[in-house]
């Protein structure tokens, strides 16, 4: 049984990586922002995020834009980047915000809140442009910790890093950063 699970996970990982490589090539014509892939190995588990990196300034006019509560409206789902959907790939199951996310690939998006707690959403609907249209594929929603940045960031940045208890997913833009810690599932 364990060997079968390893084969299934390996097949899923190979299929997802192939798809992640093919989608940007197909969608590149419509891209406005540069793209980046970040990853970290946490306790033997590689966690990878691929996303678009928009700028604070409008790409056409060069005018400065208000990000939080402007370009990224509060109370509405946001794609966490630009162009095609932001993708998270984890080789092993992770525990995040009290939820277990099985090994595999997920579309990430955010539900930003001005006064309440913003949430990071994991969706099993892959291959879209932006956010999934149907929330029935949402696997989990987890609360994000919000903090102010000392130095504003002109370009959206995501990071996956290790910390003392496991890992951290962090997104930063303009004058605000959001983060959530995770560990490998047992």
Secondary structure, 3 states (H helix, E strand, C coil): CHHHHHHHHHHHHHHHHHHHHHHHHHHHHHCCCEEEEEEEEECCEEEEEEEEECECECCCCCCECCCECCCECCCCEECCCCCCCEEEEECCCEEECCEEECCEEEEEEEECCCCCCCEEEEECCCCCCCCCCCHHHEEEEEECEEEEEEEEEEEEEEEEEEECCEEEEEEEEEEEEEEEEEEECC
